[in-house]
Amino acid sequence: MTTYQGPVTVVADDIEVTMQADLSVTKGGHWAGSLSDYQDVDMFKVLTSDTALIRLPGGQQGRFVLEGKLAPGQASMGVLGSGPAPF
């Protein structure tokens, strides 16, 4: 599968929250996309954590970093995956 749209669990340090993801594999073989339906405070914790994981409903998971800056109330946040795509 080269895309995934749906619910994910984001795990970072001491938080584990459900968000919506829109992810795809890029032409270069990396994976990236965006997360939405999150609380700003949760996303700030993800932004400042050492390790963040996306976990799909089937248990597959992948590490990622956030792209860009977090602004209060923004609708989505870009992500850039590390390693094989979890979808």
C-alpha positions in Angstrom: 0.0 0.0 0.0 1.4 3.4 -0.9 -1.1 5.6 1.0 -3.0 5.5 4.3 -5.9 7.8 5.5 -7.5 7.2 8.8 -7.0 7.0 12.5 -3.6 6.6 14.1 -2.3 6.5 17.6 0.6 8.9 18.1 3.0 7.9 20.9 5.6 10.4 22.2 7.2 10.3 25.6 4.3 10.0 28.1 1.4 10.6 25.8 -0.6 8.3 23.6 -3.3 10.1 21.6 -5.6 9.3 18.6 -5.3 11.6 15.6 -6.3 11.4 11.9 -3.5 10.8 9.4 -3.1 11.3 5.6 0.1 9.6 4.7 1.8 8.5 1.4 5.1 7.1 0.1 7.0 9.7 -1.9 8.7 9.0 -5.2 12.0 8.8 -3.3 10.7 5.9 -1.2 10.2 7.9 2.0 6.9 8.4 3.6 5.3 11.7 4.7 1.9 13.4 5.1 0.0 15.2 7.8 -1.8 14.7 11.1 -5.0 16.4 12.1 -7.8 16.3 14.8 -5.3 16.9 17.6 -5.2 19.1 20.7 -2.5 21.8 20.5 -1.1 20.7 23.9 -0.7 17.1 22.7 1.0 18.2 19.5 3.4 20.4 21.4 4.4 17.4 23.5 5.1 15.5 20.2 7.1 18.4 18.9 9.3 18.5 22.0 9.7 14.7 22.4 12.9 12.7 21.6 11.0 10.0 19.8 7.6 10.0 18.2 5.8 7.0 16.7 2.7 6.6 14.6 0.8 3.4 15.2 -1.8 2.2 12.8 -4.9 0.2 13.9 -3.3 -3.1 12.8 -0.3 -2.5 15.1 2.2 -1.4 12.4 4.3 1.6 13.5 6.9 4.0 12.3 9.0 6.8 13.7 8.5 10.4 12.4 9.3 14.0 13.0 7.1 17.0 12.6 7.6 19.4 9.7 7.1 23.1 10.1 6.1 25.2 13.1 3.1 24.6 15.3 0.7 27.6 15.5 -2.2 27.6 17.9 -5.4 26.3 16.3 -3.9 25.2 13.0 -5.8 22.4 11.3 -3.0 20.0 10.4 0.7 19.4 10.9 3.1 17.9 8.4 5.1 14.7 9.3 8.2 13.1 7.7 8.7 9.4 8.4 11.8 7.6 9.2 12.5 4.1 7.9 10.0 1.9 6.1 6.4 3.1 5.8 4.1 1.5 8.4 1.3 1.2 5.9 
